[in-house]
Amino acid sequence: MTTMTKAKSAPALPLNTIIAGDCIEVMNSLPEASVDLIFADPPYNLQLKGDLHRPDNSQVDAVDDAWDQFASFAAYDKFTHDWLKAARRLLKPHGAIWVIGSYHNIFRVGAALQDAGYWILNDVIWRKSNPMPNFRGKRLTNAHETMIWASKSEGAKYTFNYEALKSLNDGVQMRSDWVLPLCTGHERLKDDKGDKAHPTQKPESLLHRVLVGSTNPGDVILDPFFGTGTTGAVAKMLGRDYIGIEREAAYRVVAEKRLASIRKFDRDALQVSTSKRAEPRVPFGQLIERGMLRPGEMLTSMNGKCAAKVRADGTLVADSIKGSIHQVGAHLEGAPSCNGWTYWCFKREGKVVPIDVLRQQIRSEMEERPN
Ligand SMILES: C[S@@+](CC[C@H](N)C(=O)[O-])C[C@H]1O[C@@H](n2cnc3c(N)ncnc32)[C@H](O)[C@@H]1O
């Protein structure tokens, strides 16, 4: 007789919820390798000594909350080590993490990231276009924060939507210095008394850039220091799933209310520019196999100066050369390389058409095919 033991199923991911509790304990209870991206805005450990006042003697609303206080650097380092370890266990093999911090903590966090086995991809300077002045005039105006972007390990195939970020930046490659304003105005959440609901609410613009650049719709994003839920709000708008962890009940209440009012952008608006390399490869030979071009048909160069004949195996032959569409084009132009897809044209009904049109036709058929 055989006895069947029921396989223990992995606990389900609590998607699109805010979990109450200590982030290390909560992360350790979630299933391993289940998250695509972690965005973490941990305590800064500001070590403020005494109140800070403006020249008119009004008090600056600085981060002096209990959650930001640690007994020593060693205590902060231990905390950082523990949460980074718990976070790394949750990441899928090709997952990545962003951690934001200031000069008070980011160097300690950077070393801890490397010690924990993460692989740093970039550090990004968020330059605040509207920073708080240095009221005492004793130091430089502290006008930036640093974000570290790291993959789970060296060699991981992390998500990077290069073309999408380039489009966001008016067609110019996105750099590692981002000029964005602090969260103010209607975006700044207030409590019942009209005071800031959270001292360190991050701007949605920052999260928009992070999530468009390093996640795709449907990805799971975890924020272990959820605060007012900026990560969740932007993730929801962008059609990503989020998991938030927050210890303080008051912040969870604010975040719940905020998230309830957020609507997801429509499906078409969520599509972003992709790299040409990410598009499915179509071999030139497929155009011949499918009868879109016939063996023996003549192709002409875009400038009309050169011609070559299509062969049954998907190569071209011209006077002195035979080879791929790229090799023959490069040889005839005397160039080191040539993109044959945009160089060669065929004739239909008297019109000269680039062969790339046929490749695009095949690609669009691939997209329409259900998975
Ligand atoms: C810098 S704030 C994050 C602000 C957030 N990014 C936003 O836009 O609102 C850090 C948050 O982490 C929470 N926190 C600190 N230590 C925690 C822990 N061990 N577990 C869970 N939450 C914690 C704090 O209560 C605080 O809200």
PDBQT file of the ligand as one rigid body, heavy atoms in Angstrom, charges set to zero:
ROOT
HETATM    1  C1  LIG A 401      12.483  56.642   5.659  1.00  0.00    +0.000 C 
HETATM    2  S1  LIG A 401      10.899  56.109   6.077  1.00  0.00    +0.000 S 
HETATM    3  C2  LIG A 401      10.172  55.574   4.536  1.00  0.00    +0.000 C 
HETATM    4  C3  LIG A 401       9.279  56.594   3.893  1.00  0.00    +0.000 C 
HETATM    5  C4  LIG A 401       8.609  56.122   2.615  1.00  0.00    +0.000 C 
HETATM    6  N1  LIG A 401       9.566  55.860   1.589  1.00  0.00    +0.000 N 
HETATM    7  C5  LIG A 401       7.573  57.120   2.106  1.00  0.00    +0.000 C 
HETATM    8  O1  LIG A 401       7.694  57.619   0.977  1.00  0.00    +0.000 OA
HETATM    9  O2  LIG A 401       6.630  57.394   2.843  1.00  0.00    +0.000 OA
HETATM   10  C6  LIG A 401      11.224  54.617   6.902  1.00  0.00    +0.000 C 
HETATM   11  C7  LIG A 401      10.003  53.906   7.430  1.00  0.00    +0.000 C 
HETATM   12  O3  LIG A 401      10.396  52.615   7.914  1.00  0.00    +0.000 OA
HETATM   13  C8  LIG A 401       9.648  52.283   9.071  1.00  0.00    +0.000 C 
HETATM   14  N2  LIG A 401      10.476  51.318   9.820  1.00  0.00    +0.000 N 
HETATM   15  C9  LIG A 401      11.623  51.553  10.482  1.00  0.00    +0.000 A 
HETATM   16  N3  LIG A 401      12.142  50.420  10.967  1.00  0.00    +0.000 NA
HETATM   17  C10 LIG A 401      11.314  49.421  10.580  1.00  0.00    +0.000 A 
HETATM   18  C11 LIG A 401      11.312  48.011  10.754  1.00  0.00    +0.000 A 
HETATM   19  N4  LIG A 401      12.274  47.398  11.439  1.00  0.00    +0.000 N 
HETATM   20  N5  LIG A 401      10.316  47.303  10.202  1.00  0.00    +0.000 NA
HETATM   21  C12 LIG A 401       9.314  47.920   9.506  1.00  0.00    +0.000 A 
HETATM   22  N6  LIG A 401       9.258  49.250   9.314  1.00  0.00    +0.000 NA
HETATM   23  C13 LIG A 401      10.247  49.997   9.846  1.00  0.00    +0.000 A 
HETATM   24  C14 LIG A 401       9.434  53.598   9.773  1.00  0.00    +0.000 C 
HETATM   25  O4  LIG A 401       8.294  53.557  10.603  1.00  0.00    +0.000 OA
HETATM   26  C15 LIG A 401       9.313  54.574   8.589  1.00  0.00    +0.000 C 
HETATM   27  O5  LIG A 401       7.968  54.796   8.257  1.00  0.00    +0.000 OA
ENDROOT
TORSDOF 0
